């Protein structure tokens, strides 16, 4: 049960300031990867990523961090984890 509590999204220590922030955008970037012999196939795939429009930074959410994907794949080399606190955080206005 302790492992679950450490990795649970509802654990306050796993809260990310970007959640609900008006500066967080979801954009697509091209990711290149090589399949087989590098001289034969270069694949390009578009993937969704998060971007802070205020700081102009690419960021990955806690779900990537908790699974350690940022350490396994080079896709995340130009990205950083979403912060727990941010001085620029501004929540989106409610539309209701």
C-alpha positions, 0 to 999 in steps of 0.5 A, spaced: 500 500 500 505 504 501 508 504 494 501 506 491 500 512 496 507 514 493 505 514 486 498 516 487 495 522 483 491 524 489 497 524 493 498 532 495 506 531 494 504 529 487 500 535 485 503 539 479 502 547 479 500 546 471 494 542 473 488 547 470 493 553 469 491 557 463 498 557 460 499 550 459 498 548 452 497 541 449 501 541 442 504 536 437 511 535 435 515 531 431 519 525 434 524 521 430 526 514 431 530 509 427 528 502 426 533 497 424 539 499 420 539 507 421 541 508 413 534 505 411 528 507 415 528 514 419 521 514 422 517 520 424 511 521 428 507 526 431 506 526 439 502 530 443 506 534 449 505 540 454 508 547 453 508 552 458 506 558 454 508 563 459 515 560 460 516 557 453 518 550 456 516 543 454 514 539 460 511 532 462 506 530 467 507 526 473 504 520 469 511 520 465 515 521 471 512 516 475 513 511 470 520 513 469 519 514 461 523 520 461 529 516 463 528 511 458 526 515 451 530 521 448 523 524 447 523 527 453 530 530 453 528 537 451 522 537 456 522 538 464 517 535 469 511 539 471 513 543 477 509 542 484 509 550 485 510 556 480 510 563 481 507 564 474 501 559 475 494 562 474 488 558 474 483 558 468 477 562 469 471 558 470 466 558 464 460 557 468 
